[in-house]
Amino acid sequence: MTTTASEKKDSPAASSASAAQAAPPSDTVTLTIDGQKVTAKKGTLLVEAARAVKNEIPVFCYHDKLKPVGACRMCLVEIEKMPRLQTACTTPVAEGMVVKTKSDMATGGQNATIALLLANHPLDCPVCDKGGECPLQDNTFAHGVGTSKFEEEKRHKDKAFELSENIVLDRERCILCYRCVRFHDEVPGDRALAVIDRGSHGEIGLASGEQYTSPFQGNVVDICPVGALTSRHYRFRSRPWDLKSQAGIAADDPTGSNVWIDTRDGRVLRLRPRENVDVNDAWIADATRWGTLPAERSERLAQPLVRKGGKLVAVTWFEGLRAAAALVRNHNTGVVATPALTNEAYGVLAEGGLGDAVSVWPRIAATSPQGTLAGLSSSKSVVVVGCDPWSEIPMLAIAVRRALVPFTRDGIATGGGGKLVVIAAENGLARDSAAWLKASGADLARAVADLCDALEGKGGSDAAKKAAAQLTVRPSSLVMGPAFAHEPGNAALVKRLQAALGVVDDKGACAGFSGAVDRYTNARGARELLGDKAALDAASAAGVLGRAGAGALDTVIVVGDVPHCAGFPVDGLGKARAVWLTASLPKDASTKAGAVPDVVDVVLPLAHVYEQGGAFTTLDGRHQGFDAAGIPPSVPGAGPDERAKADWYALALLAAELGRVTPHDLKGLRAVLSTKHAFARIPLNRNKTRTELTVV
């Protein structure tokens, strides 16, 4: 008898085989949440298992990037065969578990928690910065009873206690979820905040005699579930429903932190972290959050300046470009660019023929690191030489620390277990190190050689031997400051240390991370697009500044905020005249003493990076694109043509004025550059908000 396909499908044997094939892997369990079957990985917390099927259990203290503590009791749920309500944020799933999140017993517990929290809460939502994006508001409407039995006087505490120059604490609003304390304990590890006193007298504060100096303060504002912690820079400036959020990339972070750029009427008002587990996870440094915000449009230079009769005079863009072209045309010209421009701007400089030579100032490393930040975070042995990521590149310090201390993802601790050896002077990572060899200047090379001897079994000091004993497990990573790595006499020593640590295998592959780290936003992009010569010392004899000082150049095009960089030798330009493209000048720059150096004859105003969009390349080679968020400053009453320009666009216009063929639109420019450079093939998701940008 022949069995049809349909009969095979319906037969008991086929059903059994099918069931065996469909059985979940052994590392999963099946449970029931509110009548719905859910399959989750063993160890998953109930709150995350429920989220996976779009069942949001209310929480306050729980955060998926922090260890669960069950402090607020908001996530109480009923679990069959358990005598009382359980916290979903601390309870892992189990096979056959039956969970009720909306039963009378569960909702009664949630209602009671809300009532207790609101008993002493000031209920000042109309004047609270958190209004409109407040979990306490949301949970009160969703899970509160709507009335209160509390008739006594509420408890009163400090309303605007200044924790630092950046953070204001309202102790009346605080519900003691401990998120802020746990963040500092677990993520940067600086233990900057603590709970003072006990019981009903407990409150968030600083340890006695301490100051709040962490470079990650702003993150506590993001994770606070109420309006207890607010930013002094954003307080009372806007409501969330008045904001437009645009995905972007940090303007000063070489690790490429992903951010949300919040604008109102075209003005950039605040930055928030945008989650990317491969880059910045869910955090950003304060230098990004507050240090990169553009000044008010009305306070910035919007129109070109041209020197006439010894004085700078405001002109139209047509006149400004014509004056700049006159300085460049038929003259020996060099270009000095900052390592913080977009890749598109470097592309124009590389393709547009604006100068005989291009140099980057400040000086950047001559070579790019090998490996990735993800590889660094998964390393078991890490050596930091001649730099302090904590103060120079804070998010790099977080990447290093993830290799040492378990971090939390979806409420579960993972990673960590590595060892760190620091060879540097004062260093913020020293507290997490297994060994710290204090050295600076010329002593750095001696300390590294000492460690190499110990790693190679050739002796070494006792301190070096103790440090080497911590570096036996692979994969390993090496993080170096550019000054040490590219000192001519240290080249052989660097290779020796890399070999001793085994950071690169026989095939040249690096499982961890190895190289010098530039602190500038797009140093790698500048190096890759402009070539290795751009990484030479600009002030050297072969560099643009050196050639200008020697009288070999008539004109220097300065792109970016170079003249304001510490140590920039403006006087070293000799008799050369300068064209300066910048986004940093105030609107009264033409009359403000010292705002524009005397060697500058033409100023072309640029838009802030958040107002233009483009692409950056991270220090580990990740290309990230972003779209414009804010609106650049413009001349009142003038059309859009009389407005500060994107860096690449201003350079393209100047190239066109000189007769060079360069696309004037971003799409066309990126099409030209895409034949040589991967970054130009990244879609920018123009005119879209709250979307993850494509990463190559």
Secondary structure, 3 states (H helix, E strand, C coil): CCCCHHHHHHCHHHHHHHHHHHCCCCCEEEEEECCEEEEEECCCEHHHHHHHCCCCCCCCCCCCCCCCCCCCCCCEEEECCCCCCEECCCCECCCCCEEECCCHHHHHHHHHHHHHHHHCCCCCHHHCCCCCCCHHHHHHHHHCCCCCCCCCCCCCCCCCEECCCCEEECCCCCCCCCHHHHHHHHCCCCCCCEEECCHHHCEEECCCCCCCCCCCCHHHHHHCCCCCEEECCCCCCCCHHHCEEEEEECCCCCCCCEEEEEEECCEEEEEEECCECCCCECCCCHHHHCCCCCCCHHHECCCCEEEECCEEEECCHHHHHHHHHHHHCCCCEEEEECCCCCHHHHHHHHHHCCCCEEEECCCCCCCCCEECHHHHHCCCEEEEECCCHHHHCHHHHHHHHHHHCCEEECCEEECCCCEEEEEECCCCCHHHCCEEEECCCCHHHHHHHHHHHHHCCCCCCHHHHHHHCCCCCCCEEEEECHHHHCCHHHHHHHHHHHHHHCCCCCCCCCCCEEEECCCCCCHHHHHHHHCHHHHCCCCCCCCHHHHHHCCCCCEEEEECCHHHCCCCCHHHHCCCEEEEEECCCECCCCCCCCCCCCCEEEEEEECCHHHCCEEEECCCCCEEEECCCCCCCECCCCCCCCECECHHHHHHHHHHHCCCCCCCCHHHHHHHHCCCCHHHHCCCCCCCCCCCCCEC
